[in-house]
Amino acid sequence: MTSPVSTFGALAIIAVTALCTFVTRAVPFAFFGGKKGSPAWITYLGQVLPPAIIAILVVYCLRGITPTSYPFGIPELVSVAVAAVLQKYKHNNLLSILCSTVLYMFLVQTVFHS
């Protein structure tokens, strides 16, 4: 059984988290700040990594689908399709994530419930 964190321990955790957040946000400005532009490889990574990370997240989210048993992954695939269509036409991340999540929860709790 674990013991609860003391007040000092909680404040120390918050302080370390705040410091790490500040440092990770300040470092790029220290290296690439000023009037000079970012190096070409940083710009390249900024263009390539977001779609790659999204693809990895989609594969991760769909890893548990069992196409041979009910509900055959239908709620997941429908929700992913809705997210993709909304993102393509509305270009709003929040809208895509919110609508597809609500749709998925509706499907698994009402349409495809056991």
C-alpha positions in Angstrom: 0.0 0.0 0.0 1.4 3.4 -0.9 1.4 6.3 1.4 -0.1 9.7 0.4 2.2 12.4 -0.8 3.0 15.1 1.8 2.3 18.7 1.1 6.0 19.4 0.6 6.2 16.4 -1.8 3.2 17.7 -3.8 4.7 21.2 -4.0 8.0 19.7 -5.1 6.3 17.7 -7.9 4.5 20.8 -9.1 7.7 22.9 -9.0 9.7 20.3 -11.0 6.9 20.0 -13.5 6.6 23.7 -13.9 10.4 24.0 -14.3 10.6 21.3 -16.9 7.7 22.8 -18.8 9.4 26.2 -18.8 12.7 24.8 -19.9 11.2 22.8 -22.8 9.4 25.9 -24.0 12.4 28.3 -23.6 15.1 26.2 -25.2 13.9 26.6 -28.8 13.9 30.4 -28.3 17.4 30.3 -26.9 18.7 28.2 -29.8 16.7 29.7 -32.7 15.5 33.1 -31.3 16.3 36.4 -32.9 16.0 37.4 -36.5 17.7 34.4 -38.1 15.3 31.7 -39.4 15.2 28.1 -38.3 17.5 25.6 -39.9 16.2 23.7 -42.9 16.1 20.4 -41.0 13.9 21.9 -38.2 11.5 23.1 -40.9 11.5 19.7 -42.5 10.8 18.0 -39.2 8.0 20.4 -38.6 6.4 19.4 -41.8 6.9 15.6 -41.6 6.5 14.7 -38.0 2.9 15.8 -37.4 1.3 13.5 -40.0 3.7 10.7 -39.0 2.7 11.0 -35.3 -1.0 11.1 -36.2 -0.6 7.9 -38.3 1.1 6.2 -35.4 -1.7 7.3 -33.0 -4.3 5.9 -35.4 -2.6 2.6 -35.6 -2.2 2.5 -31.8 -5.9 3.3 -31.3 -7.0 0.6 -33.8 -4.7 -2.1 -32.5 -7.4 -3.8 -30.5 -9.9 -4.4 -33.3 -11.0 -8.0 -33.7 -12.4 -8.2 -37.3 -13.6 -11.8 -36.7 -15.9 -11.1 -33.7 -18.7 -8.7 -32.9 -18.7 -5.7 -33.4 -15.9 -6.3 -36.0 -14.3 -2.9 -35.4 -17.2 -1.0 -37.0 -17.5 1.7 -34.2 -13.8 2.4 -34.4 -13.6 2.5 -38.2 -16.7 4.7 -38.5 -15.3 7.1 -35.9 -11.9 7.3 -37.6 -13.6 8.0 -40.9 -15.8 10.7 -39.4 -12.7 12.3 -37.8 -10.8 12.2 -41.2 -13.7 13.7 -43.1 -14.3 16.5 -40.6 -10.6 17.3 -40.6 -10.4 17.3 -44.4 -13.3 19.7 -44.8 -13.4 21.8 -41.6 -9.7 21.9 -40.7 -10.6 22.0 -37.0 -8.8 19.6 -34.8 -11.0 20.1 -31.8 -14.2 19.6 -33.9 -12.8 16.4 -35.5 -11.7 14.9 -32.1 -14.8 15.9 -30.2 -17.3 14.7 -32.8 -15.6 11.4 -33.5 -15.2 10.7 -29.8 -18.9 11.4 -29.1 -19.9 9.3 -32.1 -17.7 6.4 -30.9 -19.1 6.5 -27.3 -22.6 6.7 -28.7 -22.0 3.7 -31.0 -20.4 1.4 -28.3 -22.9 2.3 -25.7 -26.1 2.2 -27.7 -25.8 0.6 -31.1 -23.2 -2.0 -30.6 -23.7 -2.7 -26.8 -23.3 -6.3 -25.7 
